Amino acid sequence: MLIEGALAGAIYALIALAFVLVYKSSRMINFALGEWIMFGALLAATGEFALGLGLAGAVIFAAAAMAGLGIAFNAVVVRRLTMHPVIASIMVTIGLGAMMRGVAALAFTGMPRGISLPVLPEPLLLLPGIAVSPEKLVTAAIAAAGVALVTWFYQRSRTGVALRAIADDPQAASAAGIDIHRQFALLWAVTGVISVVAGILWTYVAGAGFGVALVGLKIFPIVIIGGLDSLPGTIVAAMLIGVLESLGAGYLDPQLGGGFGTIASYLLLMAMLMVRPYGLFGQAPSERV
């Protein structure tokens, strides 16, 4: 159960990083992330089964489409909300999620909900008596590579440095010559690409369907527990939640009834909000005295 939880935590971490990147750079909370992941998986399935592009072509097609959606969303919506209250951006992303669910139900009717990866079905025996599903092992490895790549992108790339400068002081970054709108467009494009990868991995391991959009609700406790502005905290919290859900489902579901593993993350979230509301690795808000 520890191994299963850690493997699930790797996928959680990849999805949660897409959430944290947007918030850390622009202080915008994307409540439509689950719908983005659902759209990414459905577009990949469309590329493979409807357009006959093959696995690699379907992934590229979906990534390009979701990157275009991210750039368009930034140009049409995000740029107009720069000086508006936070509640405005929250309501916009909630509305976007509802619209995407409706569009998906109409546009992808009869389409497979995900694509398969070329992985052998035989379980792998790590230790005597401990067998691990190769599907989960491969998806966790891909997710871990994605987490490492996203972390490098934010910490080391030129765009990542610009986004960190914008997060620290947007006016100073703009005065230094950083095009804030261009960097935000790249940020939302990266979020779209992450959504495709996460959607493919999630539907392959956990099952497909329009219910994939609900994965966004599973990620929200992770980013709060780890700290909304902390990439390392997000990774640690994702692994913690993955293991907690696995142990809860294995040990407590038989005693307390099915479904306890699902709500375990929310119980931990409530405890964290009472003890350390800014998360494990989040920064406490500073106040001028």
VOFI-394779 format. One line per 2 residues: number of its first residue (from 1); their letters; for each residue x, y, z of C-alpha. Coordinates in steps of 0.02 Angstrom, whole numbers, plus 32768, in hexadecimal, padded with zeros to 4 digits. Layout:
NUM> a> X Y Z  ... .
REM end
This chain:
1> ml> 8000 8000 8000  8092 8075 801E .
3> ie> 80D3 8052 7F6F  8026 8069 7F22 .
5> ga> 8010 810D 7F7F  80BA 814F 7F4A .
7> la> 8096 8124 7E94  7FF0 8181 7E9D .
9> ga> 8046 8212 7EF3  80B9 822B 7E5D .
11> iy> 8023 824D 7DED  7FD5 82BC 7E72 .
13> al> 8075 8321 7E7A  8077 833F 7DBE .
15> ia> 7FC3 837D 7DBE  7FDC 83E6 7E5A .
17> la> 8075 843C 7E0F  8007 847E 7D82 .
19> fv> 7F99 84CB 7E08  8029 8515 7E6C .
21> lv> 8085 855C 7DD4  7FEF 85C6 7DA5 .
23> yk> 7FD0 8602 7E56  8086 8623 7E7F .
25> ss> 80A1 868A 7DE2  7FFD 86E8 7DD1 .
27> rm> 7FA1 86CE 7E77  7F12 8683 7E12 .
29> in> 7EBC 85E4 7E4F  7E89 8572 7DBF .
31> fa> 7DF1 8513 7DFC  7DD9 84CE 7D4B .
33> lg> 7E77 8465 7D53  7E14 83C3 7D5A .
35> ew> 7DB8 83F3 7CBB  7E5D 841D 7C67 .
37> im> 7E9D 836F 7C91  7DFC 8321 7C4F .
39> fg> 7E0A 8385 7BAE  7EC0 8353 7B98 .
41> al> 7E96 829A 7BA5  7E02 82AA 7B2F .
43> la> 7E67 830A 7AAD  7EEF 8285 7AB4 .
45> at> 7E6B 81FE 7A98  7E25 8262 7A07 .
47> ge> 7ED0 826F 79B8  7EF0 81B4 79C6 .
49> fa> 7E47 8169 799D  7DEE 81EC 7933 .
51> lg> 7E81 8237 78D5  7EF1 819D 78D2 .
53> lg> 7F8D 81FA 7909  7FD5 816E 7973 .
55> la> 800D 817E 7A27  8097 8200 7A0E .
57> ga> 8031 8264 7991  7F99 8264 7A03 .
59> vi> 7FFF 82A5 7A96  804B 8330 7A2B .
61> fa> 7FA0 835D 79E3  7F51 8367 7A90 .
63> aa> 7FE4 83C8 7AD8  7FDD 8447 7A4A .
65> am> 7F20 845B 7A5D  7F28 8472 7B1A .
67> ag> 7FBB 84EA 7B0C  7F54 854F 7A91 .
69> lg> 7EC2 854C 7B0A  7F33 858D 7B93 .
71> ia> 7F77 861A 7B28  7EC7 864A 7AF0 .
73> fn> 7E86 8646 7BA4  7F14 86B8 7BD9 .
75> av> 7EF4 8732 7B4B  7E37 8739 7B5B .
77> vv> 7E1D 8728 7C17  7EB9 8732 7C84 .
79> rr> 7EF9 87D6 7C39  7E53 8829 7C5F .
81> lt> 7E54 87F2 7D16  7EFC 883E 7D46 .
83> mh> 7EB6 88C6 7DB6  7E16 886E 7DEA .
85> pv> 7DF3 881C 7E94  7E27 8767 7EB0 .
87> ia> 7D72 872F 7EB7  7D60 8761 7E00 .
89> si> 7DE9 86E8 7DC8  7DA0 865F 7E35 .
91> mv> 7CF3 8671 7DE8  7D3D 8678 7D39 .
93> ti> 7D99 85D2 7D4E  7CFF 8580 7D9B .
95> gl> 7C98 85BC 7D08  7D1D 8580 7C8F .
97> ga> 7D18 84D4 7CDF  7C5A 84CA 7CCE .
99> mm> 7C65 84FF 7C17  7CED 847E 7BF2 .
101> rg> 7C85 83F2 7C40  7BF2 8421 7BD2 .
103> va> 7C5B 8430 7B35  7CB0 8389 7B58 .
105> al> 7C08 8330 7B6B  7BD4 8370 7ABF .
107> af> 7C78 836D 7A5D  7CBE 82C5 7A98 .
109> tg> 7C20 825A 7A95  7C4C 81A8 7A66 .
111> mp> 7D06 81C9 7A73  7D75 815B 7AE2 .
113> rg> 7D9E 81B6 7B82  7E58 8197 7B7F .
115> is> 7EE8 8140 7B28  7F4C 80A7 7B57 .
117> lp> 8007 809F 7B71  8071 800F 7B2B .
119> vl> 8091 7FBA 7BD2  8098 7EFF 7BF3 .
121> pe> 8008 7EC7 7C65  806C 7E4A 7CCD .
123> pl> 808A 7E87 7D7F  813D 7EA8 7DB5 .
125> ll> 817F 7E4F 7E4F  81E9 7ECC 7EAF .
127> lp> 8200 7E5E 7F49  81BF 7DB1 7F77 .
129> gi> 8104 7DC7 7F8D  8103 7E7E 7F54 .
131> av> 80C3 7E93 7EA2  80AB 7F3E 7E52 .
133> sp> 803F 7F66 7DBC  80B1 7F97 7D2A .
135> ek> 802E 8015 7CF0  803B 8075 7D94 .
137> lv> 80F8 8066 7D96  810B 80AC 7CE6 .
139> ta> 808E 8139 7D02  80E3 8167 7DA6 .
141> ai> 818C 816B 7D4E  8147 81DC 7CC5 .
143> aa> 80F5 824B 7D47  8196 8256 7DAC .
145> ag> 81F4 8289 7D0F  816F 830C 7CEE .
147> va> 817F 834E 7DA0  823B 835C 7D8D .
149> lv> 8228 83B5 7CE6  81A6 8430 7D27 .
151> tw> 8212 8455 7DC0  82A9 8476 7D52 .
153> fy> 8240 84E3 7CE0  820B 8553 7D70 .
155> qr> 82B3 8557 7DC9  8330 855D 7D3A .
157> sr> 82E3 858E 7C94  82DE 8642 7C57 .
159> tg> 8220 8641 7C5B  8220 85F8 7D0A .
161> va> 8294 8680 7D49  8223 8703 7CFB .
163> lr> 818A 86B5 7D4D  81E0 86B6 7DF6 .
165> ai> 820D 876C 7DDE  8158 8794 7DB4 .
167> ad> 811E 8735 7E4F  8194 879B 7EBD .
169> dp> 816A 8846 7E76  8106 885B 7DD4 .
171> qa> 8129 8915 7DC4  81E5 8900 7DDB .
173> as> 81E6 886E 7D60  8189 88D6 7CDF .
175> aa> 8200 8968 7CFA  8293 88F2 7CDD .
177> gi> 8250 88C7 7C30  81F0 8827 7C53 .
179> di> 8153 8816 7BE8  80D9 87DB 7C6C .
181> hr> 804D 87AD 7BF3  80C4 8748 7B86 .
183> qf> 8107 86E9 7C1C  8056 86C5 7C59 .
185> al> 8029 8684 7BAC  80BC 860B 7BB5 .
187> lw> 8086 85DB 7C66  7FD6 85AD 7C2F .
189> av> 801A 8551 7B98  8088 84E8 7C0C .
191> tg> 7FF0 84C9 7C7A  7F94 8486 7BE2 .
193> vi> 8022 840F 7BB7  802B 83D1 7C6A .
195> sv> 7F70 83B4 7C65  7F82 8342 7BCE .
197> va> 800A 82D8 7C1D  7FAF 82CE 7CC3 .
199> gi> 7F0A 82A5 7C6D  7F56 8217 7C09 .
201> lw> 7FAA 81CE 7CA2  7F12 81E2 7D13 .
203> ty> 7E96 8192 7C9A  7F0E 8104 7C77 .
205> va> 7F22 80D7 7D2F  7E81 8110 7D84 .
207> ga> 7E04 80FE 7CF7  7DBB 8175 7C77 .
209> gf> 7D1B 81D6 7C66  7CD8 8284 7C82 .
211> gv> 7CF0 8267 7D3D  7DAA 8289 7D21 .
213> al> 7D7E 8340 7D3D  7D65 8318 7DF6 .
215> vg> 7E21 82F8 7E08  7E33 83B3 7E22 .
217> lk> 7DD8 83A1 7EC8  7E55 831B 7EFE .
219> if> 7EE6 838F 7ED8  7EA7 8425 7F3B .
221> pi> 7ED1 83DA 7FE7  7F81 83B3 7FA8 .
223> vi> 7FAB 8465 7F78  7F63 84A9 801B .
225> ig> 7FC0 842B 8087  8065 8443 802A .
227> gl> 8054 84FF 801D  8005 855D 7F8C .
229> ds> 80AA 85B3 7F60  8121 8520 7F7C .
231> lp> 8156 84A5 7EF5  81B6 8431 7F6C .
233> gt> 8124 8436 7FE6  80AE 8402 7F5C .
235> iv> 8117 836A 7F31  8126 8336 7FE8 .
237> aa> 806C 834E 8006  8040 82EB 7F69 .
239> ml> 80A5 8256 7FA3  805B 8266 8052 .
241> ig> 7FA8 826A 8011  7FC7 81D8 7F9B .
243> vl> 8009 816B 8028  7F81 81A5 80A1 .
245> es> 7EF7 817A 8025  7F42 80CF 8004 .
247> lg> 7F57 80A6 80BD  7EAA 80EA 80E5 .
249> ag> 7E59 807F 805E  7EBA 7FE5 8095 .
251> yl> 7EAA 7FF0 8152  7E16 8060 817B .
253> dp> 7D99 803D 80F0  7D78 7F8B 8130 .
255> ql> 7D5A 7FD0 81DF  7CFF 8074 81BF .
257> gg> 7CB0 8054 8116  7CE4 8072 8064 .
259> gf> 7D1F 811E 802E  7D85 8152 80C4 .
261> gt> 7E24 8152 805C  7DD3 81D4 7FEB .
263> ia> 7DAA 824E 8076  7E4D 8233 80D7 .
265> sy> 7EA1 82C2 8078  7E15 833A 80A9 .
267> ll> 7E23 8308 8160  7EDD 832D 8157 .
269> lm> 7EB4 83D2 8100  7E43 8409 818F .
271> am> 7EC8 83DB 820E  7F4B 843C 81AD .
273> lm> 7EDD 84D6 81A0  7EC9 84D8 825D .
275> vr> 7F81 84BD 8285  7FE0 850D 81F4 .
277> py> 7F68 8563 817A  7FF0 8595 80FF .
279> gl> 8029 84E1 80E5  80C1 8478 810E .
281> fg> 813A 84DC 80A3  80D2 8577 8082 .
283> qa> 810C 8622 80BA  80AB 8676 8146 .
285> ps> 805E 871B 810C  80C8 87B0 813E .
287> er> 8079 884A 818A  80C0 88F9 8197 .
289> v> 80C5 8932 824C .
REM end
